[in-house]
Amino acid sequence: MIAQDTVQQILETAKIEDVVGDYVNLKRRGVNMIGLCPFHNEKTPSFTVSPTKNIFKCFGCGKGGNPVQFLMEHENCSFPEALRTLAAKYGIKIEEKELTPEERKKQQHKDSLYIVNEYAQKFYANQLFNTPLGKSIGRGYFKERGYNDAIIEKFGLGYAPEGKDAFTQTAVQKGYSIELLRSLGLTTKYDSDFFRGRVMFTIHNLSGKPIAFAGRILQKNVKAPKYINSPETEIYVKNKVLYGAYFAKQAIRKQDECILVEGYTDVISLHQAGLENVVASSGTSLTVGQIQLIKRYTPNIKILYDGDPAGIKAALRGLDLVLEQDMNVRVVLLPEGEDPDSQVKKLGSTAFEEYITEHAQDFILFKTNLLIEEAANDPIKKAGLVKDIVASIAKVPDPIKRAFYVKECANLMDLEESILISEANRVVAGNVKRANIKRNRPQERPASPLRPETGEAAPTTSPSKPQKKQNSTGDEFQEKDIIRIIITAGDVVFDEEEDISVAEYVLSNIEDVLDNFDNALYQEVAKEAFQRLVNKQRLDLNYFLMHDNPKIKQLALNVTTSPYDYSPGWDKKEIYLRSQKMPELNFTDDSVQSLMRFKYRKLIRMCEDNQKRLKEIKDPDEMMTLLQVQQQLIDMRNTLAAEFKTVVIK
């Protein structure tokens, strides 16, 4: 268990822009930063990072929180693991107490999977560098590839020995669970090693943790697959992973382009040659998840393929998915018989980089030229060519790009532009119609579904009649503003001389009306905050963002973020407030104003309640007492209204 002081140090040190920036390409917009959300597919950025508040929020899918919560959500990891990742990033020494056997058993299964994979990676690396067979066979293979020791260590390469269960027996003797070894695919159901007599490639997640392995056989003329891979697990979903992404993400963002190759060795060779913005699809067609992973860092992708017929066909397969994601795709076909690994060794890094720049072709224009060559003078093939090209053009979301492609392709195919426009519009309309049908399908429910608990027909709700959003009533608006102040600035110093915080100032002024909140959730937050102050416990934004109650956690996120921001022109023109702090930093005045309006609303409510009692009372003495109370309430209300210059409605 991580000590609470260490947890607090990590929370205070971690910067949201640094943490998110490792996964998302962020751009400055006013005081905040924006980017494409890594949690859902979007074309227009709605993902906002606030460095001043140290939080993120997506106004598309609603996810948000602090740096720890971002890692937990993005890496699907536990709270302690996210803390350890941040501690390693910022060089914070973690103090932990020794775990009891019961606590050890409660650690999440997924944490154990990472630990076992890390051990496996070290085992294979040790075999490569420190055993006779590893040195002669495994390391010999990598040396033939031209890899130096630095690149071998960087990518976690290794060697799996020939023995039936050399790895499994060693891991079990070290105390690693045989069930975990099996679940990761490192050990078969017969308790033998899955990887044997192969050089090993480690597959990392975006945090650099080993999540899977690939093993390449070195023997020839053996009836066995050239490569075998780890099975999918809780920590490894193949269609969302790109080999080398952890090592490439910074270079991709910096160069605003991702180079995509097919194999592990291609990635390693290009990295060693200095081209670090390169990843691999690991021999499979690109998936939507992999494309979206690239899109987080850049909209530009350059795909390198072998220059043989198989490479050409591979270049056409599945790339419509990339177009659908509004990516800019260029294709490079290498000379026949060459792959990126061999070509970079042949030309050298500088000449290779120049080659792929000069030979990069726009995907749709490349495809058009290729199909024209295949169709030759065959009219039937030409007709099919038009449909094939138009199908790809119709995948492009941007109408301006589509218009450009239509014009260029019409020239290449010697066709009237109007023919391609008509056909493209027809296909686009069909795509939109199918998308709408698919989108609406989940809303179609059978009439009168049965209640599982009673078997009776449940009332149905028509999807065509969305429920109206309920407006806040009574004093909820002022209550919410008070809660906003407590959550966002509770620990900020209100008065240095008096040494009191914003929360202490606000809550001490409303202590007598804590039972008079209209909104139950706001009341719960106010009472809990008051009790924590009494107990001298921590009360800051992170406390609420990581609250056990999901409603309070969501409330904290909602009151802390806004979809609106200052115009970028303010920064460019250097227009700033000079007489006071910016609104989001002006906690003292904000607290005073919010508190006055809150008390003003409560005084109005008390006046109204007292007036109702006056109408019901018949005893003269009691009526006189209530009249005096009413006058005092009115005087207090009017005095308060005069302070913040509002109009009192009689």
C-alpha positions as CSV (number, residue, x, y, z in Angstrom):
1,M,0.0,0.0,0.0
2,I,1.4,3.4,-1.0
3,A,1.7,5.9,1.9
4,Q,-0.8,8.7,1.9
5,D,1.9,11.4,2.0
6,T,3.4,9.9,-1.2
7,V,0.0,9.7,-2.9
8,Q,-0.5,13.4,-2.2
9,Q,3.0,14.2,-3.4
10,I,2.3,12.4,-6.7
11,L,-1.1,14.1,-7.1
12,E,0.5,17.5,-6.5
13,T,3.5,16.9,-8.8
14,A,1.9,15.3,-11.9
15,K,1.0,17.8,-14.6
16,I,-2.0,16.9,-16.7
17,E,-0.6,18.4,-19.9
18,D,2.6,16.3,-19.5
19,V,0.7,13.1,-18.8
20,V,-2.0,13.5,-21.5
21,G,0.6,14.8,-23.9
22,D,2.3,11.4,-24.0
23,Y,-0.9,10.0,-25.6
24,V,-2.7,12.9,-27.3
25,N,-1.4,15.5,-29.7
26,L,-2.5,18.7,-27.8
27,K,-2.7,22.2,-29.2
28,R,-2.9,25.4,-27.3
29,R,-6.2,27.2,-27.3
30,G,-6.4,30.2,-24.9
31,V,-5.6,29.1,-21.4
32,N,-6.4,25.5,-22.2
33,M,-5.3,22.8,-24.6
34,I,-7.4,20.7,-27.0
35,G,-7.0,17.5,-28.9
36,L,-8.8,14.4,-30.3
37,C,-10.3,12.4,-27.5
38,P,-8.5,9.0,-27.0
39,F,-11.6,7.5,-25.5
40,H,-14.0,7.8,-28.4
41,N,-13.9,8.4,-32.2
42,E,-14.3,12.0,-33.1
43,K,-13.3,14.2,-36.1
44,T,-13.6,17.6,-34.3
45,P,-11.6,18.0,-31.1
46,S,-13.8,18.1,-28.0
47,F,-11.1,16.9,-25.5
48,T,-9.9,19.7,-23.3
49,V,-6.9,19.9,-20.9
50,S,-6.8,22.6,-18.3
51,P,-3.2,23.1,-17.0
52,T,-4.4,25.6,-14.4
53,K,-6.9,23.2,-12.9
54,N,-4.8,20.1,-13.7
55,I,-7.7,18.2,-15.2
56,F,-9.0,16.9,-18.5
57,K,-12.5,16.7,-19.8
58,C,-14.1,15.5,-23.0
59,F,-17.3,17.3,-23.9
60,G,-18.1,14.5,-26.4
61,C,-18.1,11.4,-24.3
62,G,-18.0,13.0,-20.8
63,K,-14.9,11.4,-19.5
64,G,-12.7,13.6,-17.3
65,G,-10.5,13.8,-14.2
66,N,-7.0,14.4,-13.0
67,P,-3.7,12.8,-14.2
68,V,-4.2,9.6,-12.2
69,Q,-7.7,9.1,-13.5
70,F,-6.5,9.7,-17.1
71,L,-4.0,6.9,-16.8
72,M,-6.5,4.6,-15.1
73,E,-9.0,5.2,-17.9
74,H,-6.5,5.1,-20.8
75,E,-4.4,2.2,-19.6
76,N,-7.3,0.4,-17.9
77,C,-5.1,0.1,-14.8
78,S,-5.6,0.2,-11.1
79,F,-5.2,3.3,-8.9
80,P,-1.9,2.1,-7.3
81,E,-0.5,1.2,-10.8
82,A,-1.3,4.6,-12.1
83,L,0.4,6.2,-9.1
84,R,3.5,4.0,-9.7
85,T,3.6,5.1,-13.3
86,L,3.4,8.8,-12.4
87,A,6.0,8.3,-9.6
88,A,8.4,6.8,-12.1
89,K,7.8,9.6,-14.6
90,Y,8.5,12.3,-12.1
91,G,11.2,10.5,-10.1
92,I,9.2,10.3,-6.9
93,K,10.3,7.5,-4.5
94,I,7.3,5.5,-3.4
95,E,7.1,4.5,0.2
96,E,5.0,1.3,0.7
97,K,4.3,-0.9,3.6
98,E,4.7,-4.7,3.3
99,L,1.6,-6.3,1.9
100,T,0.0,-9.0,3.9
101,P,-1.0,-12.3,2.1
102,E,-4.6,-11.2,2.2
103,E,-3.8,-7.8,0.6
104,R,-1.6,-9.5,-2.0
105,K,-4.4,-11.7,-3.1
106,K,-6.7,-8.7,-3.5
107,Q,-4.3,-7.1,-6.0
108,Q,-5.9,-6.9,-9.4
109,H,-5.4,-9.8,-11.8
110,K,-4.2,-7.4,-14.4
111,D,-1.4,-6.0,-12.3
112,S,0.0,-9.5,-12.0
113,L,-0.2,-10.0,-15.7
114,Y,2.2,-7.0,-16.2
115,I,4.6,-8.3,-13.6
116,V,4.7,-11.8,-15.2
117,N,5.3,-10.3,-18.7
118,E,8.1,-8.1,-17.3
119,Y,9.7,-11.2,-15.8
120,A,9.3,-13.1,-19.1
121,Q,11.0,-10.2,-21.1
122,K,13.9,-10.2,-18.7
123,F,14.2,-14.0,-18.9
124,Y,14.4,-13.9,-22.7
125,A,16.9,-11.0,-22.7
126,N,19.1,-12.9,-20.2
127,Q,19.0,-16.0,-22.4
128,L,20.0,-13.8,-25.4
129,F,23.0,-12.1,-23.7
130,N,24.2,-14.7,-21.2
131,T,23.7,-18.2,-22.5
132,P,25.8,-20.0,-25.1
133,L,22.8,-20.8,-27.4
134,G,21.4,-17.4,-27.0
135,K,24.6,-15.7,-27.9
136,S,25.3,-18.0,-30.9
137,I,21.8,-18.4,-32.3
138,G,19.6,-15.6,-31.1
139,R,22.2,-12.8,-30.9
140,G,23.8,-14.1,-34.0
141,Y,20.5,-13.6,-35.9
142,F,20.1,-10.0,-34.6
143,K,23.8,-9.2,-35.5
144,E,23.2,-10.5,-39.0
145,R,20.3,-8.0,-39.2
146,G,22.8,-5.3,-38.2
147,Y,21.3,-4.5,-34.8
148,N,23.6,-3.1,-32.2
149,D,23.2,-3.9,-28.5
150,A,21.6,-0.5,-27.7
151,I,18.7,-1.1,-30.1
152,I,18.3,-4.8,-28.9
153,E,18.0,-3.6,-25.3
154,K,15.7,-0.7,-26.3
155,F,13.1,-2.9,-27.9
156,G,13.4,-5.7,-25.4
157,L,14.6,-8.4,-27.8
158,G,15.4,-11.8,-26.5
159,Y,15.7,-15.6,-27.1
160,A,13.5,-18.5,-26.0
161,P,15.5,-21.6,-25.5
162,E,14.8,-25.0,-27.1
163,G,14.0,-26.9,-23.9
164,K,10.4,-28.1,-23.4
165,D,9.7,-26.2,-20.2
166,A,12.9,-24.2,-19.4
167,F,11.0,-20.9,-19.0
168,T,8.0,-22.4,-17.2
169,Q,10.1,-24.3,-14.6
170,T,12.2,-21.2,-13.9
171,A,9.2,-18.9,-13.5
172,V,7.4,-21.3,-11.2
173,Q,10.5,-21.7,-9.1
174,K,10.7,-17.9,-8.8
175,G,7.1,-18.0,-7.4
176,Y,5.1,-16.9,-10.5
177,S,1.7,-18.5,-10.8
178,I,1.3,-21.3,-13.4
179,E,-2.3,-20.0,-14.0
180,L,-1.0,-16.6,-14.9
181,L,1.6,-18.1,-17.2
182,R,-1.1,-20.0,-18.9
183,S,-3.5,-17.1,-19.2
184,L,-0.7,-15.0,-20.8
185,G,0.0,-17.8,-23.3
186,L,3.6,-18.1,-22.1
187,T,2.8,-21.7,-21.0
188,T,0.6,-24.2,-22.7
189,K,-2.1,-26.2,-21.0
190,Y,0.3,-29.1,-20.8
191,D,2.7,-26.9,-18.8
192,S,5.3,-26.6,-21.5
193,D,6.8,-23.4,-23.0
194,F,4.8,-21.8,-25.8
195,F,7.8,-20.1,-27.2
196,R,10.8,-22.4,-27.9
197,G,13.8,-22.0,-30.1
198,R,12.8,-18.6,-31.3
199,V,14.1,-15.1,-31.2
200,M,11.7,-12.9,-29.2
201,F,10.1,-9.5,-29.9
202,T,8.5,-7.7,-27.0
203,I,5.2,-5.8,-27.7
204,H,4.8,-2.8,-25.4
205,N,1.7,-0.6,-24.6
206,L,1.9,3.2,-24.8
207,S,3.3,3.3,-21.3
208,G,6.2,1.1,-22.2
209,K,5.0,-2.0,-20.3
210,P,5.4,-5.4,-21.9
211,I,1.9,-6.7,-22.9
212,A,2.7,-9.5,-25.3
213,F,5.4,-11.3,-27.3
214,A,6.1,-12.5,-30.9
215,G,8.5,-15.3,-31.6
216,R,10.3,-15.9,-34.9
217,I,11.5,-19.4,-35.8
218,L,15.1,-19.6,-37.0
219,Q,15.1,-23.1,-38.4
220,K,14.5,-23.7,-42.1
221,N,12.4,-26.3,-43.7
222,V,10.4,-26.9,-40.5
223,K,6.6,-27.3,-40.7
224,A,5.9,-24.5,-38.2
225,P,4.7,-21.0,-38.6
226,K,7.4,-18.3,-39.1
227,Y,6.0,-16.2,-36.4
228,I,3.8,-17.0,-33.4
229,N,2.2,-14.4,-31.1
230,S,0.8,-14.2,-27.6
231,P,-3.0,-14.7,-27.4
232,E,-5.2,-11.7,-26.6
233,T,-5.6,-11.0,-22.9
234,E,-7.0,-8.4,-20.6
235,I,-3.9,-6.2,-21.3
236,Y,-3.4,-7.1,-25.0
237,V,-6.0,-6.4,-27.6
238,K,-4.2,-6.9,-30.9
239,N,-6.4,-4.7,-33.1
240,K,-5.7,-1.7,-30.9
241,V,-1.9,-2.1,-30.7
242,L,0.8,-1.0,-33.1
243,Y,4.3,-2.4,-32.7
244,G,6.8,0.3,-31.7
245,A,4.2,2.9,-30.9
246,Y,5.7,3.5,-27.4
247,F,9.1,4.4,-29.0
248,A,7.6,6.3,-31.9
249,K,4.9,8.5,-30.4
250,Q,7.0,11.6,-29.6
251,A,8.7,11.5,-33.1
252,I,5.3,11.1,-34.8
253,R,4.0,14.2,-33.0
254,K,7.1,16.2,-33.7
255,Q,7.2,15.3,-37.4
256,D,3.5,15.3,-37.8
257,E,3.6,12.1,-39.8
258,C,3.5,8.4,-39.1
259,I,5.4,5.9,-41.2
260,L,3.6,2.5,-41.2
261,V,5.5,-0.7,-42.1
262,E,4.5,-4.4,-42.0
263,G,7.0,-6.2,-39.7
264,Y,8.8,-6.0,-36.4
265,T,12.3,-6.0,-38.1
266,D,11.3,-3.1,-40.4
267,V,10.4,-1.0,-37.3
268,I,13.7,-1.8,-35.5
269,S,15.9,-1.2,-38.6
270,L,14.3,2.2,-39.3
271,H,14.6,3.2,-35.6
272,Q,18.3,2.3,-35.6
273,A,18.7,4.3,-38.8
274,G,17.3,7.4,-37.1
275,L,13.7,7.3,-38.5
276,E,11.8,7.0,-35.2
277,N,8.3,8.0,-36.4
278,V,7.6,4.4,-37.6
279,V,5.2,1.7,-36.3
280,A,4.1,-1.7,-37.6
281,S,0.7,-3.4,-38.0
282,S,2.5,-6.7,-37.4
283,G,1.5,-8.4,-40.6
284,T,-2.2,-7.7,-40.4
285,S,-4.5,-5.3,-42.2
286,L,-5.1,-2.0,-40.4
287,T,-8.0,-1.9,-38.0
288,V,-10.1,1.1,-36.9
289,G,-8.5,0.9,-33.5
290,Q,-5.0,1.1,-34.9
291,I,-5.9,4.0,-37.2
292,Q,-7.4,5.9,-34.3
293,L,-4.2,5.3,-32.3
294,I,-2.2,7.0,-35.0
295,K,-4.7,9.8,-35.4
296,R,-4.1,10.8,-31.8
297,Y,-0.7,12.0,-32.8
298,T,-1.1,13.0,-36.5
299,P,-3.6,12.9,-39.4
300,N,-0.8,12.1,-41.8
301,I,0.2,8.5,-42.5
302,K,2.8,7.2,-45.0
303,I,2.6,3.4,-45.7
304,L,5.6,1.5,-47.0
305,Y,5.0,-1.7,-48.9
306,D,7.2,-4.2,-50.7
307,G,7.4,-3.6,-54.4
308,D,6.2,-7.1,-55.5
309,P,2.6,-8.0,-56.6
310,A,1.7,-9.2,-53.1
311,G,2.9,-5.8,-51.7
312,I,0.8,-3.9,-54.2
313,K,-2.3,-5.9,-53.3
314,A,-1.6,-5.3,-49.6
315,A,-1.4,-1.6,-50.3
316,L,-5.0,-1.6,-51.5
317,R,-6.4,-3.9,-48.9
318,G,-8.2,-2.2,-46.0
319,L,-7.0,1.4,-46.7
320,D,-10.6,2.6,-47.2
321,L,-10.8,2.4,-43.4
322,V,-8.0,5.0,-43.2
323,L,-9.9,7.3,-45.6
324,E,-13.1,7.0,-43.5
325,Q,-11.1,8.2,-40.5
326,D,-10.3,11.4,-42.4
327,M,-6.6,10.6,-42.6
328,N,-4.2,11.9,-45.2
329,V,-2.7,8.7,-46.7
330,R,0.3,8.4,-48.9
331,V,1.7,5.1,-50.3
332,V,5.4,4.2,-51.1
333,L,6.1,1.1,-53.1
334,L,9.7,-0.1,-52.6
335,P,11.7,-1.7,-55.5
336,E,10.7,-5.3,-56.2
337,G,12.5,-7.7,-53.8
338,E,13.1,-5.0,-51.2
339,D,11.4,-4.3,-47.9
340,P,12.0,-1.3,-45.5
341,D,14.6,-3.3,-43.6
342,S,16.7,-4.2,-46.6
343,Q,16.2,-0.9,-48.4
344,V,17.4,1.3,-45.5
345,K,20.5,-0.9,-45.2
346,K,21.1,-0.6,-48.9
347,L,20.7,3.2,-49.2
348,G,21.5,4.5,-45.8
349,S,19.2,6.5,-43.6
350,T,19.5,9.9,-45.4
351,A,19.1,8.4,-48.9
352,F,16.2,6.2,-47.7
353,E,14.4,9.1,-46.2
354,E,14.8,11.0,-49.5
355,Y,13.6,8.0,-51.4
356,I,10.3,7.6,-49.5
357,T,9.7,11.3,-49.7
358,E,10.1,11.4,-53.5
359,H,8.2,8.2,-54.2
360,A,5.2,8.9,-51.8
361,Q,1.9,8.9,-53.8
362,D,-1.5,9.9,-52.7
363,F,-3.4,6.7,-52.0
364,I,-6.4,7.3,-54.2
365,L,-4.4,8.6,-57.2
366,F,-2.0,5.7,-56.7
367,K,-4.9,3.3,-56.8
368,T,-6.4,5.0,-59.9
369,N,-3.2,4.8,-61.8
370,L,-2.7,1.1,-60.8
371,L,-6.2,0.1,-61.8
372,I,-6.0,2.0,-65.1
373,E,-2.9,0.0,-65.9
374,E,-4.7,-3.2,-65.1
375,A,-7.8,-2.4,-67.1
376,A,-5.9,-1.4,-70.2
377,N,-8.5,-1.2,-73.1
378,D,-11.0,-3.6,-71.6
379,P,-14.3,-1.6,-71.3
380,I,-15.8,-4.0,-68.7
381,K,-12.8,-3.7,-66.5
382,K,-12.9,0.1,-67.0
383,A,-16.5,0.2,-65.8
384,G,-15.4,-1.8,-62.7
385,L,-12.5,0.6,-62.3
386,V,-14.8,3.6,-62.0
387,K,-17.0,1.9,-59.3
388,D,-13.9,0.9,-57.4
389,I,-12.3,4.3,-57.4
390,V,-15.6,6.1,-56.6
391,A,-16.2,3.7,-53.7
392,S,-12.9,4.9,-52.2
393,I,-13.5,8.6,-52.9
394,A,-16.9,8.3,-51.2
395,K,-15.2,7.2,-48.0
396,V,-13.5,10.6,-47.6
397,P,-15.6,12.6,-45.1
398,D,-14.3,16.0,-46.2
399,P,-16.3,17.3,-49.3
400,I,-13.5,19.5,-50.4
401,K,-11.1,16.6,-50.5
402,R,-13.7,14.5,-52.4
403,A,-14.1,17.3,-55.0
404,F,-10.4,17.3,-55.5
405,Y,-10.2,13.6,-56.0
406,V,-13.1,13.6,-58.4
407,K,-11.4,16.2,-60.6
408,E,-8.0,14.5,-60.6
409,C,-9.4,11.0,-61.2
410,A,-11.7,12.2,-64.0
411,N,-8.6,13.6,-65.8
412,L,-6.6,10.4,-65.2
413,M,-9.5,8.2,-66.5
414,D,-10.4,10.6,-69.4
415,L,-14.0,10.8,-68.2
416,E,-16.5,13.6,-67.8
417,E,-16.2,15.0,-64.3
418,S,-20.0,15.1,-64.0
419,I,-20.1,11.3,-64.4
420,L,-17.8,10.8,-61.4
421,I,-19.7,13.5,-59.4
422,S,-23.0,11.8,-60.0
423,E,-21.7,8.4,-59.1
424,A,-19.8,9.7,-56.0
425,N,-23.0,11.5,-54.8
426,R,-25.0,8.3,-55.2
427,V,-22.5,6.3,-53.2
428,V,-22.2,8.9,-50.4
429,A,-26.0,9.1,-50.1
430,G,-26.1,5.3,-49.8
431,N,-23.3,5.3,-47.1
432,V,-25.2,8.0,-45.1
433,K,-28.5,6.0,-45.4
434,R,-26.8,2.8,-44.2
435,A,-25.1,4.7,-41.3
436,N,-28.4,6.2,-40.2
437,I,-30.1,2.8,-40.2
438,K,-27.3,1.3,-38.2
439,R,-27.3,4.2,-35.8
440,N,-31.1,4.0,-35.2
441,R,-31.2,0.2,-34.9
442,P,-30.4,0.0,-31.2
443,Q,-33.4,2.4,-30.5
444,E,-35.8,-0.1,-32.0
445,R,-37.4,-2.0,-29.1
446,P,-40.1,-4.6,-29.1
447,A,-43.4,-3.3,-28.0
448,S,-44.3,-3.8,-24.3
449,P,-41.1,-5.5,-23.1
450,L,-41.7,-7.6,-20.0
451,R,-40.4,-6.6,-16.6
452,P,-37.9,-9.3,-15.4
453,E,-39.1,-9.1,-11.8
454,T,-42.8,-9.4,-12.4
455,G,-43.3,-10.6,-16.0
456,E,-45.7,-7.7,-16.6
457,A,-45.5,-5.3,-19.6
458,A,-43.2,-2.4,-19.0
459,P,-44.0,1.1,-20.3
460,T,-42.2,1.9,-23.5
461,T,-40.6,5.3,-24.3
462,S,-40.7,6.6,-27.8
463,P,-37.3,7.5,-29.1
464,S,-38.8,10.3,-31.1
465,K,-39.8,12.2,-28.0
466,P,-36.7,13.0,-26.0
467,Q,-37.3,13.9,-22.4
468,K,-37.1,17.6,-21.5
469,K,-34.2,18.6,-19.4
470,Q,-35.4,19.7,-16.0
471,N,-34.4,23.2,-15.0
472,S,-33.1,24.0,-11.6
473,T,-35.7,25.2,-9.2
474,G,-35.7,27.2,-5.9
475,D,-32.2,28.0,-4.7
476,E,-30.4,25.2,-6.6
477,F,-28.4,27.6,-8.8
478,Q,-27.0,29.5,-5.9
479,E,-26.4,26.2,-4.0
480,K,-24.5,24.8,-7.0
481,D,-22.3,27.9,-7.2
482,I,-21.4,27.6,-3.5
483,I,-20.5,23.9,-4.0
484,R,-18.5,24.9,-7.1
485,I,-16.4,27.2,-4.9
486,I,-15.9,24.6,-2.2
487,I,-14.9,21.9,-4.7
488,T,-12.6,24.0,-7.0
489,A,-11.0,26.3,-4.5
490,G,-11.7,24.8,-1.1
491,D,-8.0,24.6,-0.1
492,V,-7.0,28.0,-1.6
493,V,-6.0,30.6,1.0
494,F,-8.8,33.1,1.4
495,D,-7.1,35.4,3.9
496,E,-3.4,35.1,4.7
497,E,-3.5,37.2,7.8
498,E,-6.4,35.2,9.3
499,D,-4.9,32.0,7.8
500,I,-8.2,30.6,6.6
501,S,-9.1,28.8,3.4
502,V,-11.9,29.5,1.0
503,A,-13.8,26.4,2.3
504,E,-13.4,27.6,5.9
505,Y,-14.7,31.1,5.0
506,V,-17.7,29.8,3.0
507,L,-18.8,27.0,5.3
508,S,-18.5,29.1,8.4
509,N,-20.9,31.6,6.9
510,I,-23.5,29.0,5.9
511,E,-23.2,26.6,8.8
512,D,-26.6,27.6,10.2
513,V,-28.4,26.8,6.9
514,L,-26.7,23.5,5.9
515,D,-30.0,21.8,6.6
516,N,-31.9,24.1,4.3
517,F,-30.4,23.1,0.9
518,D,-33.0,22.3,-1.8
519,N,-30.7,19.9,-3.6
520,A,-29.8,16.7,-1.7
521,L,-26.5,16.2,-3.5
522,Y,-25.3,19.7,-2.9
523,Q,-26.3,19.4,0.8
524,E,-24.4,16.1,1.1
525,V,-21.2,17.7,-0.4
526,A,-21.5,20.8,1.9
527,K,-22.0,18.7,5.0
528,E,-19.2,16.3,4.2
529,A,-16.9,19.3,3.5
530,F,-17.8,20.9,6.8
531,Q,-17.1,17.7,8.7
532,R,-13.8,17.2,7.0
533,L,-12.8,20.8,8.0
534,V,-13.9,20.0,11.6
535,N,-11.7,16.9,11.5
536,K,-8.8,18.8,10.0
537,Q,-8.8,16.5,6.9
538,R,-7.6,17.3,3.4
539,L,-10.2,19.1,1.2
540,D,-9.0,19.9,-2.3
541,L,-10.2,19.2,-5.9
542,N,-8.5,15.8,-6.1
543,Y,-10.5,14.6,-3.1
544,F,-13.8,15.3,-4.9
545,L,-12.5,14.1,-8.3
546,M,-11.6,10.7,-6.7
547,H,-14.6,10.4,-4.4
548,D,-16.1,7.0,-3.8
549,N,-19.6,8.4,-4.6
550,P,-19.8,8.5,-8.5
551,K,-22.4,11.3,-8.3
552,I,-20.0,13.5,-6.3
553,K,-17.1,12.6,-8.6
554,Q,-19.2,13.6,-11.7
555,L,-20.4,16.8,-10.0
556,A,-16.8,17.8,-9.3
557,L,-15.9,17.3,-12.9
558,N,-18.9,19.2,-14.2
559,V,-18.4,22.3,-12.0
560,T,-14.7,22.4,-12.8
561,T,-14.9,22.3,-16.5
562,S,-16.7,24.3,-19.2
563,P,-17.0,23.8,-23.0
564,Y,-16.3,27.5,-23.4
565,D,-13.0,29.3,-23.5
566,Y,-11.5,32.7,-24.0
567,S,-11.0,33.6,-27.6
568,P,-7.5,32.7,-28.9
569,G,-7.2,36.4,-30.0
570,W,-6.9,37.4,-26.4
571,D,-3.5,35.7,-26.2
572,K,-2.4,36.9,-29.6
573,K,-3.3,40.5,-28.9
574,E,-2.0,40.2,-25.3
575,I,-5.3,41.4,-23.8
576,Y,-5.4,40.6,-20.1
577,L,-7.3,41.9,-17.1
578,R,-5.2,44.5,-15.3
579,S,-7.4,45.6,-12.4
580,Q,-7.9,42.1,-11.0
581,K,-7.0,38.4,-11.5
582,M,-8.6,36.3,-14.3
583,P,-12.1,35.1,-13.2
584,E,-11.0,31.5,-12.7
585,L,-8.2,32.6,-10.4
586,N,-10.0,35.2,-8.5
587,F,-11.2,32.9,-5.6
588,T,-11.5,35.6,-2.9
589,D,-13.9,37.9,-4.8
590,D,-15.7,34.8,-6.3
591,S,-16.3,33.4,-2.8
592,V,-17.6,36.7,-1.4
593,Q,-20.0,37.3,-4.3
594,S,-21.3,33.7,-4.4
595,L,-21.8,33.7,-0.7
596,M,-23.7,37.0,-0.7
597,R,-26.0,35.7,-3.5
598,F,-26.5,32.4,-1.6
599,K,-27.4,34.2,1.6
600,Y,-29.6,36.6,-0.3
601,R,-31.6,33.8,-1.8
602,K,-32.0,32.1,1.6
603,L,-33.2,35.4,3.2
604,I,-35.8,35.7,0.5
605,R,-36.9,32.2,1.2
606,M,-37.1,32.9,5.0
607,C,-39.1,36.1,4.2
608,E,-41.5,34.1,2.1
609,D,-41.9,31.3,4.8
610,N,-42.4,33.9,7.5
611,Q,-45.0,35.7,5.4
612,K,-47.0,32.5,5.0
613,R,-46.9,31.9,8.8
614,L,-48.2,35.5,9.3
615,K,-51.2,34.7,7.2
616,E,-52.0,31.6,9.3
617,I,-51.4,33.1,12.8
618,K,-54.4,34.7,14.7
619,D,-52.8,35.3,18.1
620,P,-51.9,39.0,18.3
621,D,-48.8,38.6,20.4
622,E,-47.4,35.9,18.2
623,M,-48.3,37.9,15.1
624,M,-46.4,40.9,16.5
625,T,-43.3,38.8,17.1
626,L,-43.4,37.4,13.6
627,L,-43.8,41.0,12.2
628,Q,-40.6,42.0,14.0
629,V,-38.8,39.0,12.6
630,Q,-40.1,39.8,9.2
631,Q,-38.8,43.4,9.4
632,Q,-35.4,42.2,10.5
633,L,-35.2,39.7,7.6
634,I,-36.3,42.4,5.2
635,D,-33.6,44.8,6.5
636,M,-30.9,42.1,6.2
637,R,-32.1,41.3,2.7
638,N,-32.0,44.9,1.6
639,T,-28.6,45.5,3.2
640,L,-27.2,42.5,1.4
641,A,-28.8,43.5,-1.9
642,A,-27.2,46.9,-1.6
643,E,-23.8,45.3,-1.1
644,F,-23.8,43.6,-4.5
645,K,-26.0,46.2,-6.1
646,T,-29.0,44.1,-7.0
647,V,-32.6,45.2,-7.4
648,V,-35.0,44.1,-4.6
649,I,-38.4,43.1,-6.0
650,K,-41.2,44.2,-3.5
